[in-house]
Amino acid sequence: MTIQLTTPALLFPAISLLLLAYTNRFLVIAQLTRSLHSQYADTEDSLMREQISHLRRRIALIRHMQIWGVVSFILCTLTMIASMLDWHLASVALFAISLVCLLGSLVICLAEIYISGRALNMQLQSLER
C-alpha cells in the first residue's frame, strides 16, 4: 500500500480550520474567565465557583485538542515528505498515526462540547430560580 502525495494534502485545510476553531474556543473561554473573575470578586457565588471549575477543565481540554491537532498536522507533513522520498512504509505509518491523533483531538473536542453544554444548563437553571 502506498500513499499518494495528494492524500495527506487533503487533510491540510481540514486540520487548519479545526485549529482555528479550537483557537476561537480558547479565546472565548479566556474572555469568559476574565469576566467571571471580576464578578466572583464582587459576589463570591457558589455557582460561579462551579463555573470556574468547568472553565478550568475546558481550558485543559482545549489545550489537549490543540496539541493533538498540531501533532496530526506535523505527522501529515512528514507523511508528504516520506511520500516524496518514496518511503512507502514510513508514509503509510505516519499517515495512520496522523489520523489517530486527529481522531483523538476530535474525541477530546466532543468531551469539551459536552462540558460546555452542562455549564450552560447550570447557568440556565440559576436563571430559573
Residue pairs with C-beta under 8 A, 6 or more apart in sequence:
1 88
1 92
2 83
2 88
2 91
2 92
3 79
3 83
3 88
3 91
3 92
3 95
4 83
5 80
5 83
5 84
7 95
8 76
8 77
8 79
8 80
8 83
8 95
8 98
9 80
11 72
11 76
11 98
11 102
12 73
12 76
15 69
15 72
15 73
15 76
15 102
16 73
18 69
18 102
18 105
18 106
19 66
19 69
19 70
19 73
22 62
22 65
22 66
22 69
22 109
23 66
25 62
25 112
26 59
26 62
26 63
26 66
29 55
29 58
29 59
29 62
30 59
32 55
33 52
33 55
33 59
36 48
36 51
36 52
36 55
37 52
39 45
39 48
40 48
40 49
40 52
47 122
47 123
47 126
50 122
51 119
51 122
51 123
54 115
54 118
54 119
54 122
55 119
57 115
58 112
58 115
58 116
58 119
61 108
61 109
61 111
61 112
61 115
62 112
64 105
64 108
65 105
65 108
65 109
65 112
66 105
68 101
68 102
68 104
68 105
68 108
69 101
69 102
69 105
71 101
72 98
72 99
72 101
72 102
72 105
75 94
75 95
75 97
75 98
75 101
76 94
76 95
76 98
78 94
79 91
79 94
79 95
79 98
80 91
82 90
82 91
82 94
83 91
